[in-house]
Amino acid sequence: MLAKVFSAVVLGLDVYPVEIEVDVSQGLPAVVVVGLPDTAVKESKDRVKSAIKNSAYHYPAERITVNLAPADKRKEGPSFDLPIALGVLAASKQLSSEKLNEYVILGELALEGKVRPVKGALAVALSVKKGRRKKLLLPLENAPEAAVVGDIEVYPVENLTQAVGIISGDVNIAAYKIDLNELLKETAKYDVDFSDVKGQILVKRALEIAASGNHNILMIGPPGAGKTMLAKRFPTIMPDMTFEEILEATKLYSISGLLSANQPLLVTRPFRSPHHTASDIALVGGGAAAKPGEISLAHGGVLFLDEFPEFHRDVLEVLRQPLEDGYINVSRISRSASYPSRFLLIAAMNPCPCGYFGDSSHSRTCHCSPAKIQNYRLKISGPLLDRIDIHIEVSPARYQELSGNIPAESSAQIKERVNKARATQRERFKDEGILCNALMSHKQVRKFCVLGKEEGELLKMAMSELNLSARAYDKILKISRTIADLSGSENIKIEHLSETIQYRSLDRNLFF
């Protein structure tokens, strides 16, 4: 007898429906799985057999053929265990096959019949919402992330017996629901705050500008100056994520298997901080299955690269495309995938290999030769440096600042100004298809960053003296526009432009 079960496969960010056909016929006992399965899918026959027997059902001692359609799409992972098991039970007349047509089913089976969580449940739930079948049967641990989608019926199961009971109607349970508003309130909290940081007024100002316009920033300073501390608090001043941004970021984490039942939604801005020994595949993504890398997991949030020059040169160069385009293409022999990578880059570096060149505290002496300092700087290519909008020096906080009782400004206070500047930008770009100043094209820069005669002369002199590139020219105008937005000015004034030029330290050879 033939039975059909419906499931789905996640390839990259795309979800494809899969029709699982199970045929039980007379012949020597054997199980054949066809339809371009990977190793995990091929091994499902052994898990399914044990799960069915240990759940007190009859496993047919006949020839079982399992076809995963369409046959030209590769099927990956153990999520087909549960639908195949239900298909075997339906084909052997232990379960009504008519009821199976109402569900999209996924789940990995343990040998005892328990249903284990799988990756990509949110992505599948989003595809179910767009499809004809609105009922989703999946592992209990995956239910919270699937339920946030809405307009679908989510039925969580703990074991094979419960799944059979739900489909046959013997187990009557309501669809899983989740209070989305309450979930957002409970989880949208940060454990750190800018009020923890004493002093560093100039650096905080630069970070506020970066958050207001979504500009990339490079912090340069000696060890212990507070670069990492500042970077970790940066997400607390970024605008709150929209629900669309939350779903997009959560979808990436769901596909990567980084969500937990306690955190079904990623409602705080992602903060990714890979070690400087990370490979280009770890950063970009890839492997045999072309999975998302660190730059995609930072989508909508912050990618923090500490010890910036210590990263391998080829690792840093892969940042150039996503910084420019906002997405990354991962190509492998088996397939290709495109992942969103619209992140804000925060990089941190020492001024020299030992870290103490130009240390104003005079507590340490730099022993690096000019050649060593120059070679250290050259580890970062000019084209990559061009894509970083703001360069800021971070000096160690003085004793008076650390020991004083003057309260530092909180993240909430800074965020209020950031939100106001972002609101100005949203209004400005409502017909342009972008949301912030950093995303302006060259054409939009010319439209929205018009300079007066005095401001034009200042920028002309800066371009000539610093030998800036055309990309750096646009960066200066974009940052000036952001500073003007923070000050509530409709036009870019000379003080806005002057402050921006100070944030191009490496162009001015200030540290080297």
Secondary structure, DSSP 8 states (H G I E B T S, - for coil): -EEEEEEEEEETTEEEEEEEEEEEESSSSEEEEESSB-HHHHTHHHHHHHHHHHTT-----SEEEEEEESTTS-B-SSTTHHHHHHHHHHHTTSS-HHHHTTEEE--EE-TTSBEE--S-HHHHHHHHHHSS--EEEEEGGGHHHHHTT-SSEEEEESBHHHHHHHHHTSS--------HHHHHHHH---S--GGG--S-HHHHHHHHHHHHHT--EEEE--TTSSHHHHHHHGGGGS----HHHHHHHHHHHHHTT--BTTBSS--S--EE---TT--HHHHHEETTTTEE-HHHHTTTSEEEESSGGGS-HHHHHTTHHHHHHSEEEEE-SS-EEEEE---EEEEEE-SSSSS-TT-TT-SS-----HHHHHHHHTTS-HHHHHT--EEEE-----HHHHH-------HHHHHHHHHHHHHHHHHHTTTTT--SGGG--HHHHHHH----HHHHHHHHHHHHHHT--HHHHHHHHHHHHHHHHHTT-SS--HHHHHHHHHTBTTTTTS--
